[in-house]
């Protein structure tokens, strides 16, 4: 059986950075929904690549069925390697994704919500954009992503909080402090 930890937070909150560190510390797999989508978009024979690119460029959320299919395939590939604990980074981004994942794949054990103000996230993303090569690391896409996060992702965070399955971490601190606080907060769930 899978153990899933959703990793949520606004664009630039530090989800990927913390997941990379947690993977090493906990021996689990880090699956980034965004990376799965970008990999699929880059595959020349993908039926969904063009659609994914349009959604990402517009700062919109890719249809759930596509994302669920890609996440589940990645989870199965790790499971074949004996890894069954997953940090699912940047997903679910909408209530239907949350409900769809928990119904089709499995319920999450807990969610980490990395809280960070928009000014800090914008500065981080603009800095990352200098070297990332990502289409969505520009001011217009970032601002659209902030609106999308607030309108569609925060209801997921709130639903998980109401279900007592959400740990809020202050992600405005330095990465080492965020990591220490995250590891400590996750201990009861591992």
Secondary structure as GFF3:
##gff-version 3
##sequence-region A 1 190
A	DSSP	beta_strand	3	9	.	.	.	ID=ss1
A	DSSP	alpha_helix	15	26	.	.	.	ID=ss2
A	DSSP	beta_strand	29	32	.	.	.	ID=ss3
A	DSSP	alpha_helix	33	42	.	.	.	ID=ss4
A	DSSP	alpha_helix	49	57	.	.	.	ID=ss5
A	DSSP	alpha_helix	64	79	.	.	.	ID=ss6
A	DSSP	beta_strand	85	89	.	.	.	ID=ss7
A	DSSP	alpha_helix	95	104	.	.	.	ID=ss8
A	DSSP	beta_strand	110	115	.	.	.	ID=ss9
A	DSSP	alpha_helix	118	132	.	.	.	ID=ss10
A	DSSP	alpha_helix	139	148	.	.	.	ID=ss11
A	DSSP	pi_helix	149	153	.	.	.	ID=ss12
A	DSSP	alpha_helix	154	162	.	.	.	ID=ss13
A	DSSP	beta_strand	166	170	.	.	.	ID=ss14
A	DSSP	alpha_helix	175	186	.	.	.	ID=ss15
A	DSSP	three_ten_helix	187	189	.	.	.	ID=ss16
###
